[in-house]
Amino acid sequence: MWVRAAHFKYLEELLMLEASDKIKEALKERAHDISRPFCYSDYITVEADKDGDYRCPRCGSDDLMREVEGVGVEWGYDWIIDHIVETEGEKVDIEELYRDLLDEIYEPIKFGELEYCPSQVLEAVDETAFRMGCNDNADSLVEDGQLVCLNGNYFRIEHLL
């Protein structure tokens, strides 16, 4: 049974946003700005009262969802952040990024008159090392705040912040 629980924990970790704390906070602020409080019980958008508090005018609830017009209604901000990243972020091919990096920092490989890109050689000779390098490079870019990872896909979002 513990294997099944560990497997679901692993899957849960894959289905989340990986980003620096600064980027997560900026995305949460953006999610707040583009969404509105929503009472699901009465199915209405809720405006702030004179004190700046949000309560449903019909049922009095302060347990409100968030609404993004034309997208949906759900609890919390995570789904809004996912929507922002997926629709407005620039999807990145981490293999192509890694190929570019290898080709930039290493000299071409020469065999007589033939010349090969370092990325082509590594990918052909040791595909496992190439994939590990791709993942390590992508994780480093996430840690540096240059990319975010959402559900196993990588995105550039600097133009959103």
N, C-alpha and C positions, 0 to 999 in steps of 0.2 A: 504493500500500500504506500509506503514512503516513496517508492520510485515514481508512482503515479503523481503524488503531490509535488515531488521535485520537478517532474516533467512539466506540470501545469505552471509552477513557479517560473521555470525557464521560459515557457511560452509567454507568460504574462510580462516578463522583462523585455521580451522581443517586441511586444506590442505597446511600446511607450516611446516617449520622446527622450532622446539623449542629446543634451546640450549643456552648455555652461550655465551656471546659476544666473549670471547676468542676462543671458539670452532668454532663459525661461521666464525671468521676471518681466523682461520687456514684452515678451509674447503674451504673458498673462495680462499686463496692462492694456495691450492692444485688444485682446479678447474682451476685456471689460468694456473698452470704448466702443466696440462694434456690436455689442449685445445689450439687451435690455432685460430687466427683471420681469418674470412672467409667472402668473399664478395658474398652475395646471388645473386646480380644482374648478376654477371659474373660467378658465381658458381666456384670460385677458392679460394684456401688457399692463404692468403696474408702474405708476409714476410716483416720485418722491412726494411725501406730504410736506407741510410747511416747516417741519423740523428737520427735513432731509432724510427721514426714515422711509423705508420701502415696506409697505403693508398693503395687502389686497384690500381694496375699498369694499368689497362684497363680503368676504369671509374673515378678514382681519389677519390672515396668515402672513408671517414674515419668512416662512420656509419656501423661498421662491426659486424657480428654475431660471435659466438664462435662455433668451430667444435671439436668434439671428434671423432676420427677415429673409424669407426665401430659402432658408437652409433647414431650420428646425428648432426644436426646443428640447433641452436636456438639462440635467443637474450639472453644476460645476462649470469649469472653464476648459478642462482637458479636451473635450470634443471640439471646442471652438479653436483652440490652439492647433489641433490636428488639421482642421479645415483650412486655417490660414496657411500653414506650412504646405499642405498638399495642393492648394489651389493657387497660391501666390509665390511659393518658393520655386527655385530653379532646380529641377532634379539633376543630380550629378552621377555620372558613370565613374565609380571609384576605380575601376580597372583602367579606364582611359587616363584618369588623373595620375595613377601610379606609373603607367607607361610613359607619360610625359615627363614625370619626375626622373625616372631612370634614364631616359634618353637625354635629359638635360644635364645630369650630373656625371654621367659616365661617357667615356669616349666610345665611338663605334668599334665593334669587334671586327677584326680583319682576318681573312683567310686568303692569302695570296691577293688576287685582284678583287675578291668579293668582300663586301662590307655589310654588316648587319647591325641593326639597332639593338642596344643592350636589352631593351624590354622584350624584343622578339626572341632573343637567345634565352633569357631566363624563363620566359613563358613556355618555350618549346622544350627546354632541358629539364626544368623542375617546376612543373605546374603548381605543386603544393607550396613551394617556397614563394612563387609568384602570388598566389592567393593570400598567403599569410602576410606578405608584404603589402598587398592591397588593403587588407583589413587593418593592419597596424598603422599604415599611412592615414587611412580614413579616420581611425580612432584618434590619432594625433591631431588631425584637423578639427575634429569635434572638440577635443580638449582645449585647443587654441581658439575656439570660437569662430572658426572659419566655415564650418559645416554644422548641420544638425542631422541626427538620424531619427527617422520616424518609421516604426514598423519595418526595420531592415532596409529602408531606402534612405539615401543621403540627399540633402538639399542645401543649396546656398540661399540664405535669407537676409544677408546684410542690407539689401535694398528695402527690406520691410521694417527695419528697426530705426 
